[in-house]
């Protein structure tokens, strides 16, 4: 569970609750800041601390998504929108984790709109309630759409997340906030979450708030990670919004940046989103990476079927004798988005839906295809040999 830490005067931004590998194959130890040296309390050795983090891909709210939420509310005899049925299949996955992270790619509108679809997004804020009900603890927010509705939309998005009790990392409301790494306490483990984007779709970052959207800069990320570690972060996660859209292989920028970041002793795991299709999970320089998690929720008008398939990654960290944390298990869950044209859409845990006798038979073929294709994409760089498995 996630709990707020205390902000230091000018160094660390804290909110609430995330990991790198040992997955039946150990990674090198890293400098940490454990409160115990071996955990010896009164002659008894305390058990190592453990932490499970799950992360999903892009929350991309197209018209079909919010119209489905409106239809679900109407079916229950209510006005407005209800996103909870849409995400219900994923609730067991998120609530079973100590920290559940999504990527809120789009800015949020006022409660009554206007709501905007691609290419300029402005999403119903009611989606946050649905994400929280499913078990999401925090969202990364740095993306190419962060400034779709200007600085006002960016600030409104952060306010909405704060009001709903969902943490956030990435975009910033103030200069001080931008300089303060987010560190969250998750069941007694301090976790830093850093979020960066490759760009803002050509929309200029406001001159009055040049710090509002953090862009990918390898040297800067390394400095911030070191700052987070020095401030007490025992696990440092980096989320990168990057990649070539609709391409299941990482591009040159991803390969270069992921390689550089995983060489740092201050970073434990790097993962990404933006391509809107699943990309590989691998071990680079001894650390787990997930190049792209695909879409978590969307209704893209494209003939690329993989945009309706996603990956939820699950990493189980365990404390080492020297106080550092390493990943004991790396797992992934294929997900599938049903089309809104067939009625209110759903985000499905695909393996679980295939096991469920109540699943609509008309979905079974698509679910099997989703599992097969996601497995192929995720394993494409050979991470099975490092112990990566599909969760069951």
C-alpha positions in Angstrom: 0.0 0.0 0.0 1.1 3.5 -0.7 1.7 6.2 1.9 2.9 9.7 1.7 6.5 10.5 2.7 7.6 13.8 4.2 9.0 16.4 1.8 12.4 17.6 2.7 12.8 21.3 2.5 13.9 21.5 -1.1 15.0 18.1 -2.3 12.3 15.4 -2.4 8.7 15.4 -3.6 6.9 12.5 -1.9 3.5 11.0 -2.5 2.9 7.4 -2.4 4.2 4.1 -3.4 7.2 0.9 -7.3 11.6 -2.1 -9.0 15.0 -4.4 -11.2 16.1 -8.1 -11.7 17.0 -11.3 -10.0 14.2 -13.2 -11.7 15.8 -16.5 -11.1 18.9 -14.8 -12.5 20.4 -12.2 -10.2 21.3 -8.6 -11.2 24.3 -6.7 -9.8 23.6 -5.2 -6.4 23.2 -1.4 -6.2 23.8 1.2 -3.6 20.7 1.5 -1.5 19.7 3.2 1.7 18.2 0.5 3.9 17.3 1.4 7.4 18.8 -1.8 8.6 22.2 -3.5 8.0 21.1 -7.1 7.7 17.9 -6.5 9.7 19.2 -7.8 13.0 16.7 -6.8 15.7 17.5 -8.1 19.2 19.5 -11.0 17.8 16.7 -12.0 15.4 17.2 -11.5 11.6 14.3 -9.7 10.1 12.9 -11.2 6.9 13.9 -9.3 3.7 11.4 -6.7 2.6 9.5 -7.4 -0.6 7.7 -5.1 -3.0 5.5 -5.9 -6.1 5.0 -3.2 -8.7 2.7 -3.4 -11.8 2.6 -0.9 -14.6 0.3 -0.5 -17.6 0.5 1.5 -20.7 -1.2 4.5 -22.3 -4.5 5.7 -21.0 -5.7 7.3 -24.2 -9.2 8.5 -24.0 -10.9 8.6 -27.4 -14.6 9.3 -28.0 -15.5 5.6 -27.9 -14.0 5.3 -24.5 -16.0 8.0 -22.9 -19.2 7.1 -24.7 -18.8 3.6 -23.3 -18.5 5.1 -19.8 -21.6 7.1 -20.5 -23.5 4.0 -21.6 -22.4 2.1 -18.5 -23.7 4.8 -16.3 -27.0 4.9 -18.1 -27.3 1.1 -17.8 -27.1 1.5 -14.1 -29.7 4.2 -14.1 -27.3 7.1 -13.5 -26.3 10.1 -15.4 -22.8 11.0 -16.3 -20.0 8.5 -16.9 -18.9 5.4 -15.1 -15.5 4.0 -16.0 -15.4 1.3 -13.3 -17.0 -1.5 -15.4 -14.5 -0.8 -18.1 -11.5 -1.5 -15.9 -13.0 -4.2 -13.6 -11.2 -7.1 -15.2 -7.8 -5.6 -14.1 -8.8 -4.9 -10.5 -7.4 -8.2 -9.1 -4.1 -7.5 -10.9 -3.7 -4.0 -9.5 -5.0 -4.7 -6.0 -2.7 -7.6 -5.6 0.3 -5.3 -6.1 1.9 -3.0 -3.6 2.2 -0.3 -6.2 0.1 0.0 -9.4 1.1 2.6 -12.0 -0.7 3.8 -15.2 0.4 6.3 -17.8 -2.2 9.1 -18.1 -1.2 10.3 -21.6 -3.8 13.0 -22.0 -4.9 16.1 -20.1 -8.1 16.2 -18.3 -11.0 18.5 -19.0 -13.5 20.2 -16.7 -16.2 17.7 -15.4 -18.7 18.8 -18.1 -16.3 19.2 -20.9 -15.8 20.1 -23.6 -14.1 16.7 -24.3 -11.7 16.4 -27.2 -10.5 13.5 -29.3 -7.4 13.1 -31.4 -5.3 15.0 -32.4 -5.9 17.3 -29.5 -7.1 15.5 -26.4 -9.1 16.7 -23.4 -10.5 13.8 -21.5 -13.3 13.4 -19.0 -11.9 13.7 -15.4 -14.3 10.9 -14.4 -11.7 8.4 -15.7 -9.6 9.0 -12.6 -12.3 7.6 -10.4 -12.4 4.5 -12.6 -8.6 4.0 -12.5 -8.6 4.5 -8.7 -11.4 2.0 -8.2 -9.5 -0.6 -10.2 -6.5 -0.2 -7.9 -4.3 2.4 -9.6 -2.1 4.2 -7.1 -0.2 6.7 -9.2 0.1 7.8 -12.8 3.0 9.1 -14.9 2.0 12.2 -16.9 4.9 13.3 -19.1 3.8 12.7 -22.7 3.6 14.3 -26.2 0.0 15.3 -25.3 0.8 16.9 -22.0 0.2 20.4 -23.5 -2.7 19.6 -25.8 -4.9 22.1 -23.9 -2.0 24.3 -22.8 -0.6 24.9 -19.4 -4.1 25.3 -18.0 -5.0 21.8 -19.0 -1.7 20.4 -17.5 -2.4 22.1 -14.2 -6.0 21.0 -14.1 -4.9 17.4 -14.7 -2.5 17.5 -11.7 -5.2 19.2 -9.5 -7.7 16.5 -10.5 -5.3 13.7 -9.6 -4.6 15.4 -6.3 -8.2 15.8 -5.5 -9.0 12.2 -6.3 -6.1 10.9 -4.2 -4.1 9.5 -7.1 -0.4 10.1 -7.1 1.5 11.5 -10.2 5.0 11.9 -11.5 6.3 13.7 -14.6 4.6 17.0 -15.4 4.9 19.7 -12.8 2.7 22.6 -11.4 5.6 24.6 -10.0 9.3 25.1 -10.5 10.0 23.6 -7.1 7.9 20.6 -7.9 9.8 20.0 -11.1 13.1 20.0 -9.2 11.8 17.5 -6.6 11.9 13.8 -7.4 8.8 12.0 -6.5 9.6 9.5 -3.7 6.8 7.4 -2.3 6.6 5.1 0.7 5.3 1.7 -0.2 4.9 -0.5 2.9 8.1 0.9 4.3 10.1 0.9 1.1 11.1 4.3 -0.5 10.4 4.3 -4.2 11.3 7.1 -6.7 9.2 7.4 -9.9 10.6 9.6 -12.7 8.7 10.3 -15.9 9.9 11.9 -19.2 8.7 12.5 -22.7 10.4 12.6 -26.1 8.5 15.8 -27.0 5.2 17.7 -27.0 4.0 17.2 -30.7 5.5 20.6 -31.7 3.5 22.5 -29.1 6.0 24.9 -27.5 6.6 24.5 -23.7 5.3 27.7 -22.1 8.1 30.2 -21.6 6.6 31.0 -18.2 6.8 27.4 -17.2 9.8 25.8 -19.0 9.9 23.1 -16.3 6.3 21.9 -16.8 7.0 19.0 -19.1 10.2 17.0 -18.5 11.8 16.0 -21.8 14.2 13.0 -22.2 17.7 14.1 -21.5 19.9 11.3 -20.5 22.3 13.3 -18.4 19.5 15.1 -16.6 17.7 11.9 -15.8 20.9 10.4 -14.4 21.4 13.5 -12.2 17.8 13.3 -10.9 18.1 9.6 -10.3 21.2 10.2 -8.2 19.4 13.0 -6.3 16.5 10.6 -5.6 18.9 7.9 -4.4 20.8 10.4 -2.2 17.5 11.5 -0.7 16.7 7.9 0.4 15.1 6.2 -2.6 15.7 2.5 -2.3 14.2 1.7 -5.7 14.3 4.1 -8.6 11.9 3.6 -11.6 12.2 5.6 -14.8 9.2 5.8 -17.2 10.0 7.1 -20.8 7.3 8.2 -23.2 9.2 7.3 -26.4 9.3 5.0 -29.4 8.0 4.8 -33.0 4.2 4.5 -33.1 2.7 1.2 -34.2 6.2 -0.5 -34.2 6.7 -3.4 -31.9 10.5 -3.0 -31.9 12.3 -0.3 -29.9 13.8 2.5 -32.0 17.3 3.9 -31.9 16.5 6.5 -29.3 15.0 3.9 -27.0 17.9 1.5 -27.3 20.4 4.3 -26.6 18.7 5.9 -23.7 17.7 2.6 -22.1 21.2 1.4 -22.4 22.7 4.5 -20.8 20.2 4.6 -17.9 20.6 0.9 -17.0 24.3 1.4 -16.6 23.6 3.8 -13.6 23.8 2.4 -10.1 21.0 4.8 -9.2 18.4 3.3 -11.6 16.7 0.0 -11.0 14.2 -0.4 -13.8 13.3 1.5 -17.0 10.0 1.1 -18.8 8.2 2.9 -21.5 5.0 3.7 -23.5 3.9 5.8 -26.5 4.2 3.3 -29.4 0.6 2.1 -28.7 1.6 -1.5 -29.4 3.4 -4.0 -27.2 7.2 -4.0 -27.3 9.8 -6.3 -25.8 10.7 -6.8 -22.1 14.4 -7.6 -21.7 17.4 -7.4 -19.4 19.9 -4.6 -20.2 23.2 -4.1 -18.3 21.7 -6.4 -15.6 18.5 -4.5 -15.2 15.0 -5.3 -16.3 13.5 -3.0 -19.0 10.1 -2.9 -20.7 10.5 -0.9 -23.9 6.8 -0.3 -24.5 3.6 -1.4 -22.7 1.2 -0.5 -25.5 -2.2 0.9 -24.9 -4.0 0.2 -21.6 -7.2 1.8 -22.9 -8.0 3.4 -26.2 -10.2 3.3 -29.3 -7.8 4.2 -32.1 -9.1 4.4 -35.6 -6.4 2.3 -37.1 -6.1 -1.0 -38.9 -3.3 -2.0 -36.6 -4.8 -4.7 -34.4 -2.0 -4.4 -31.8 -3.4 -1.0 -30.7 -6.2 -3.0 -29.0 -3.6 -5.2 -27.2 -1.4 -4.2 -24.3 1.0 -5.4 -21.6 0.8 -5.0 -17.9 4.2 -5.7 -16.4 4.7 -7.1 -12.9 8.0 -7.0 -11.1 8.6 -8.5 -7.6 11.5 -6.9 -5.8 13.2 -8.5 -2.8 15.7 -6.9 -0.4 19.2 -8.2 -0.6 21.6 -8.7 2.4 23.3 -5.4 1.6 20.0 -3.5 1.7 19.6 -3.1 -2.0 16.6 -4.4 -4.0 16.6 -6.7 -6.9 13.8 -8.2 -9.0 13.0 -11.8 -8.0 10.3 -12.4 -10.6 9.4 -10.6 -13.8 6.0 -11.4 -15.2 3.6 -9.9 -17.8 -0.1 -10.0 -18.4 -1.5 -9.6 -22.0 -4.5 -7.3 -22.1 -7.1 -6.8 -24.8 -9.4 -3.8 -25.4 -12.8 -4.7 -26.9 -14.2 -2.3 -29.6 -16.8 0.2 -28.5 -18.8 -0.6 -31.6 -19.8 -3.9 -30.0 -21.3 -2.2 -27.0 -19.6 -0.6 -23.9 -15.9 -1.5 -24.3 -13.8 -3.3 -21.8 -10.2 -3.7 -20.9 -9.7 -7.4 -20.3 -7.0 -9.4 -18.6 -6.8 -11.7 -21.6 -5.6 -15.0 -19.9 -8.1 -14.6 -17.2 -10.9 -13.9 -19.7 -10.0 -17.1 -21.6 -10.3 -19.1 -18.3 -13.6 -17.4 -17.4 -16.6 -19.6 -18.5 -18.8 -16.5 -18.6 -16.6 -14.8 -21.3 -18.6 -14.1 -24.5 -17.7 -16.9 -26.9 -17.5 -14.3 -29.7 -14.4 -12.8 -28.0 -12.5 -16.1 -27.6 -10.7 -16.0 -30.9 -9.6 -12.4 -30.5 -8.4 -13.1 -26.9 -6.3 -16.1 -28.1 -4.8 -13.9 -30.8 -4.1 -11.2 -28.3 -2.2 -13.6 -26.0 -0.3 -15.1 -28.8 0.8 -11.8 -30.4 1.7 -10.1 -27.1 3.8 -13.1 -26.1 5.6 -13.0 -29.4 6.3 -9.2 -29.0 7.3 -9.4 -25.4 9.6 -12.3 -25.8 11.1 -11.1 -29.1 14.5 -10.2 -27.6 14.9 -13.5 -25.7 13.9 -12.5 -22.2 12.6 -16.0 -21.5 16.2 -17.0 -20.8 16.3 -14.4 -18.0 13.3 -15.9 -16.3 10.5 -13.8 -17.8 7.2 -15.6 -17.8 3.5 -14.7 -18.6 1.5 -14.5 -15.4 -1.3 -17.0 -14.9 
